[in-house]
């Protein structure tokens, strides 16, 4: 699959087959991630790959974090949502936690963040090309103390995203996107 086909085919996958992702495949995806552009070659990224017991621990952290979003986590609808989050996480063979160096310089901090997010995109396109599904998550759990401890967050870094990875449980079809012609201005 060429790069254009992989980009067109990439979609968010939430349900994965009960099949581990081999370490060699994960290493190949990380090799694609670090090819992302990064200003002055700062290579601001660090990665934590969670599989097996560490992935199960992350599922527990996700369940606890989701519960904090409800006034009454025991209420039927809340419990249902919390359980769904936990089941989806338990059914995910691998997670890649993306960490970014935090610079004191505001411009570099922004450039480094952009580089790490481009690394995430490279990883997900490479995953698609290799027949895997992926799902990018950001949000409140990035600040979770338990997650920071699980990935042994280095001093001077922050967690910016978590990519779920695995072989899709069912065939995936990319969602329709708008025509770029309506989003582009051309200047001559």
DOKEBA-423984 format. One record per residue (C-alpha): residue in three letters; residue number from 0; x, y, z. Coordinates in Angstrom, 1 decimal. Each point is the difference from the previous one (the first is absolute). Layout:
BEGIN
r, k, u, v, w
ALA, NUM, X, Y, Z $
...
This chain:
BEGIN
r, k, u, v, w
UNK, 0, 0.0, 0.0, 0.0 $
UNK, 1, 1.5, 3.4, -0.9 $
UNK, 2, -0.1, 3.0, 2.2 $
UNK, 3, -3.0, 1.6, -1.8 $
UNK, 4, -2.0, -3.2, 0.3 $
UNK, 5, 0.9, -0.4, 3.7 $
UNK, 6, -1.0, 3.6, 0.7 $
UNK, 7, -3.3, -0.4, -1.8 $
UNK, 8, -0.7, -3.3, 1.8 $
UNK, 9, 0.9, 1.1, 3.5 $
UNK, 10, -2.9, 0.2, 2.4 $
UNK, 11, -0.6, -0.1, 3.7 $
UNK, 12, -0.3, -3.6, 1.2 $
UNK, 13, -1.6, -0.8, 3.3 $
UNK, 14, -0.5, -3.7, -0.1 $
UNK, 15, 3.0, -2.3, -0.4 $
UNK, 16, 0.4, -3.7, -0.7 $
UNK, 17, 1.3, -2.2, 2.9 $
UNK, 18, 3.5, -0.1, -1.6 $
UNK, 19, 3.2, 1.5, 1.4 $
UNK, 20, 2.0, 2.4, -2.1 $
UNK, 21, 3.5, -1.5, -0.3 $
UNK, 22, 2.8, 2.1, 1.5 $
UNK, 23, 1.8, 0.2, -3.4 $
UNK, 24, -3.1, 1.6, -1.5 $
UNK, 25, -0.2, 2.5, 2.9 $
UNK, 26, 3.7, 0.8, -0.5 $
UNK, 27, -0.6, 0.6, -3.7 $
UNK, 28, -2.8, 2.5, 0.9 $
UNK, 29, 2.3, 1.8, 2.4 $
UNK, 30, 2.6, 0.2, -2.8 $
UNK, 31, -2.6, 1.7, -2.2 $
UNK, 32, -1.0, 2.3, 2.9 $
UNK, 33, 3.5, 1.4, 0.5 $
UNK, 34, 0.2, 1.0, -3.7 $
UNK, 35, -2.4, 2.9, 0.8 $
UNK, 36, 1.3, 3.5, -0.7 $
UNK, 37, 1.5, 1.7, 3.0 $
UNK, 38, 1.4, 3.5, 0.1 $
UNK, 39, 3.8, 0.0, 0.5 $
UNK, 40, -0.2, -3.8, 0.4 $
UNK, 41, -1.0, 0.3, 3.7 $
UNK, 42, -1.6, -3.4, -0.1 $
UNK, 43, -2.3, 1.0, 2.8 $
UNK, 44, -1.9, -3.3, 0.3 $
UNK, 45, 0.1, -2.9, 2.3 $
UNK, 46, -2.2, -3.0, -0.3 $
UNK, 47, -1.3, -2.5, 2.5 $
UNK, 48, -1.4, -3.2, -1.5 $
UNK, 49, -2.6, -1.7, 2.1 $
UNK, 50, -0.9, -3.7, -0.6 $
UNK, 51, -1.0, -2.9, 2.3 $
UNK, 52, -0.2, 1.0, 3.7 $
UNK, 53, 0.9, 3.6, -0.6 $
UNK, 54, -2.8, 0.3, -2.6 $
UNK, 55, -2.4, -1.6, 2.6 $
UNK, 56, 1.2, 2.6, 2.6 $
UNK, 57, -0.7, 2.8, -2.5 $
UNK, 58, -3.5, -1.4, -0.4 $
UNK, 59, -0.5, 0.3, 3.7 $
UNK, 60, 1.2, 3.6, 0.0 $
UNK, 61, -2.3, 0.8, -2.9 $
UNK, 62, -3.0, -1.5, 1.9 $
UNK, 63, 0.9, 2.1, 3.1 $
UNK, 64, 0.5, 3.1, -2.0 $
UNK, 65, -3.3, -0.5, -1.9 $
UNK, 66, -1.8, -0.4, 3.4 $
UNK, 67, 1.2, 3.5, 1.1 $
UNK, 68, -2.1, 1.5, -2.8 $
UNK, 69, -3.3, -0.9, 1.6 $
UNK, 70, -1.6, 1.5, 3.1 $
UNK, 71, -1.3, -3.5, 0.9 $
UNK, 72, 2.2, -2.7, -1.6 $
UNK, 73, -2.3, -2.7, 1.3 $
UNK, 74, -3.0, 1.4, -1.9 $
UNK, 75, -1.1, -2.5, -2.7 $
UNK, 76, 1.0, 2.2, -3.0 $
UNK, 77, 3.3, 1.0, 1.6 $
UNK, 78, 0.8, -3.6, 0.9 $
UNK, 79, -0.8, -1.1, -3.6 $
UNK, 80, 2.4, 2.7, -1.4 $
UNK, 81, 2.7, -0.8, 2.5 $
UNK, 82, -0.3, -3.7, -0.8 $
UNK, 83, 0.2, 0.7, -3.8 $
UNK, 84, 3.2, 2.0, 0.4 $
UNK, 85, 1.5, -2.8, 2.1 $
UNK, 86, -1.0, -2.8, -2.4 $
UNK, 87, 1.3, 2.0, -3.1 $
UNK, 88, 3.4, 0.5, 1.8 $
UNK, 89, 0.2, -3.6, 1.1 $
UNK, 90, -0.6, -1.1, -3.6 $
UNK, 91, 2.8, 2.1, -1.3 $
UNK, 92, 3.2, -2.0, -0.6 $
UNK, 93, 2.5, 2.9, 0.1 $
UNK, 94, 0.1, 3.7, 1.0 $
UNK, 95, 2.8, 2.4, -0.9 $
UNK, 96, 0.2, 3.0, 2.4 $
UNK, 97, 1.6, 3.0, -1.7 $
UNK, 98, 1.9, 2.3, 2.2 $
UNK, 99, 1.4, 3.4, -0.9 $
UNK, 100, 2.9, 2.0, 1.3 $
UNK, 101, -1.2, 3.3, 1.6 $
UNK, 102, 2.3, 2.9, -0.9 $
UNK, 103, 0.2, 3.2, 1.9 $
UNK, 104, -0.1, 1.8, -3.3 $
UNK, 105, -3.6, 0.4, -1.2 $
UNK, 106, 0.8, -0.2, -3.7 $
UNK, 107, 2.0, -3.2, 0.4 $
UNK, 108, -2.6, -1.5, 2.3 $
UNK, 109, -2.6, 0.5, -2.8 $
UNK, 110, 2.3, -1.4, -2.7 $
UNK, 111, 0.8, -3.0, 2.2 $
UNK, 112, -3.7, -0.7, 0.7 $
UNK, 113, -0.7, 0.2, -3.8 $
UNK, 114, 2.9, -2.4, -0.6 $
UNK, 115, -1.3, -2.6, 2.4 $
UNK, 116, -3.5, 0.2, -1.5 $
UNK, 117, 1.5, -0.5, -3.4 $
UNK, 118, 1.8, -3.1, 1.4 $
UNK, 119, -3.4, -1.3, 1.2 $
UNK, 120, -1.3, 0.5, -3.6 $
UNK, 121, 3.0, -1.8, -1.5 $
UNK, 122, -0.6, -2.9, 2.5 $
UNK, 123, -3.7, -0.2, -0.9 $
UNK, 124, 0.6, 0.1, -3.8 $
UNK, 125, 2.7, -2.6, 0.3 $
UNK, 126, -2.4, -2.1, 2.1 $
UNK, 127, -2.7, 0.2, -2.7 $
UNK, 128, 2.6, -1.0, -2.6 $
UNK, 129, 0.9, -3.0, 2.1 $
UNK, 130, -3.7, -1.1, 0.4 $
UNK, 131, -0.5, 1.3, 3.5 $
UNK, 132, -2.7, 2.4, 1.4 $
UNK, 133, 0.8, 2.9, 2.2 $
UNK, 134, -1.8, 2.6, 2.1 $
UNK, 135, 1.5, 3.2, 1.3 $
UNK, 136, -1.1, 1.3, 3.4 $
UNK, 137, 0.8, 3.2, 1.8 $
UNK, 138, -1.7, 1.7, 2.9 $
UNK, 139, -0.1, -0.1, 3.7 $
UNK, 140, 1.6, -3.3, 0.6 $
UNK, 141, 3.3, 1.4, -1.4 $
UNK, 142, 0.3, 1.7, 3.5 $
UNK, 143, -0.8, -3.1, 2.0 $
UNK, 144, 2.6, -0.7, 2.7 $
UNK, 145, -0.5, -3.7, -0.4 $
UNK, 146, 0.7, 0.1, -3.7 $
UNK, 147, 3.1, 2.2, 0.6 $
UNK, 148, 1.3, -2.6, 2.4 $
UNK, 149, -0.9, -2.9, -2.3 $
UNK, 150, 2.1, 1.5, -2.9 $
UNK, 151, 2.7, 1.3, 2.4 $
UNK, 152, -0.5, 3.4, -1.5 $
UNK, 153, 3.5, 1.6, -0.2 $
UNK, 154, 0.6, 3.4, 1.7 $
UNK, 155, -0.6, 2.8, -2.5 $
UNK, 156, -2.5, -1.9, -2.1 $
UNK, 157, -3.8, -0.1, -0.2 $
UNK, 158, -2.4, -2.6, -1.5 $
UNK, 159, -1.7, 1.3, -3.1 $
UNK, 160, -1.8, -3.0, -1.5 $
UNK, 161, -0.7, -3.7, 0.3 $
UNK, 162, -0.4, -2.1, -3.2 $
UNK, 163, -1.9, -3.2, 0.3 $
UNK, 164, 1.3, -2.7, -2.4 $
UNK, 165, -1.2, -3.5, -1.2 $
UNK, 166, -1.3, -2.0, -2.8 $
UNK, 167, -3.6, 1.2, -0.7 $
UNK, 168, -2.8, -2.3, 1.3 $
UNK, 169, -2.0, 0.7, -3.2 $
UNK, 170, 1.0, 1.5, -3.4 $
UNK, 171, 0.4, 3.8, 0.3 $
UNK, 172, -1.2, 2.5, -2.5 $
UNK, 173, 1.3, 3.5, 0.1 $
UNK, 174, -2.5, 2.7, 0.7 $
UNK, 175, -0.8, 2.6, -2.6 $
UNK, 176, 1.8, 3.3, 0.2 $
UNK, 177, -0.8, 3.3, -1.6 $
UNK, 178, 1.4, 1.0, -3.3 $
UNK, 179, 3.2, 1.9, 0.6 $
UNK, 180, -0.9, 2.4, -2.8 $
UNK, 181, -2.4, 1.8, 2.4 $
UNK, 182, 2.7, 0.3, 2.7 $
UNK, 183, 2.9, 1.4, -2.2 $
UNK, 184, 0.8, 3.5, -1.2 $
UNK, 185, 2.3, 0.2, -3.0 $
UNK, 186, 2.3, 2.9, -0.6 $
UNK, 187, 2.1, 0.6, -3.1 $
